[in-house]
Amino acid sequence: MFESVDPVRLLRNLGIYVVAVLVAIVGAIGLIDVIDVPAVIAGLLLALGLGVVLAVHEYLDGPF
C-alpha cells in the first residue's frame, strides 16, 4: 500500500485536512463560548471546516 502512495498528494491532502479540522474545532469551541467568537461566525467556521473535511474525503480520495 505505501509503495503506491504519492507523497506530494499525501502531504497536500493531510495539509488541507489538518487546516479544515482546526477551523472546525475553532468553530465548535466558539459555539460553546470558550473563546469569544460570535455565534454566527462560529457556526460558519464549524460548517466550513466540516464541509472541507467532507470534500477531502469525497473529491481528493481521503487524507491517505
Residue, then its C-alpha position, 0 to 999 in steps of 0.5 A: m500500500f505505501e509503495s503506491v502512495d504519492p507523497v506530494r498528494l499525501l502531504r497536500n491532502l493531510g495539509i488541507y485536512v489538518v487546516a479544515v479540522l482546526v477551523a472546525i474545532v475553532g468553530a465548535i469551541g466558539l459555539i460553546d463560548v470558550i473563546d469569544v467568537p460570535a455565534v454566527i461566525a462560529g457556526l460558519l467556521l464549524a460548517l466550513g471546516l466540516g464541509v472541507v473535511l467532507a470534500v477531502h474525503e469525497y473529491l481528493d480520495g481521503p487524507f491517505 
